[in-house]
Amino acid sequence: MLLANKAMVKTMLDAGNATLERLCAERDCIRLLHAYGRAIDWQDREGLAGLFWPDATIDLGFFAGGGVEVVEFLLANAVRSQRRFHMTSNILLRVEGASALADSCCVTHAVGPDKARGQGWQLFLGRYLDRLERRGGEWRFAERRFLLNGYHEGAQDEPSPLAEVPRAAGLTPDHPQFRFR
């Protein structure tokens, strides 16, 4: 009887460990998906470079290339706007060992100079389809594809009641509010 109980306890512990490993992997993948927008918003080169495997395949529609080249492209694109906001949501994730597939929605808003309007805004609505890989215990993007759902733009016309609200401008790793290195 005692041996049967030991076997049952071991089975339960093994099942619990597998569940814990899966939950930790899912949490690591979700953090990776969220870190992408944050790194772009703050123009954090080091943070952004740590998200992609060098041999990653990236297709954003307006950029196609590898994990090294995408960092330069995203940072060069980010400096074109005075303020950026990226949000990732509705994440569906399937982890299988050291690989994961993710489908997530994204909203990107940017404010910057506009030749026709003085200052304008752009709003992108879309979806990311990702393949993530864990190598050496670290999760990164192995593949990223962007699908556009919608795009809107217009003149920047912030109402006067918001005039005193601090703006998220000049965000870089040197900014005094930068955190989480």
Number of C-alpha atoms within 10 A of each C-alpha: 5 7 8 9 10 11 11 12 12 12 12 12 12 12 12 12 12 12 12 12 13 16 13 12 23 16 13 15 26 18 12 18 24 15 19 21 20 18 23 23 24 25 24 20 16 12 19 23 19 20 21 26 20 16 13 20 20 22 17 14 10 6 14 15 14 19 24 18 15 22 23 14 13 16 18 12 12 17 16 13 21 16 19 25 16 19 16 20 14 10 15 12 18 16 17 11 11 14 18 20 16 18 18 18 19 20 18 17 18 19 21 18 15 14 8 9 11 10 16 18 20 17 17 17 16 17 20 20 17 21 21 27 24 18 11 7 8 13 22 23 26 22 20 21 17 19 15 14 12 10 13 10 13 14 16 16 9 8 7 8 7 9 9 7 8 7 11 12 14 16 20 16 18 12 11 8 8 12 9 5 7
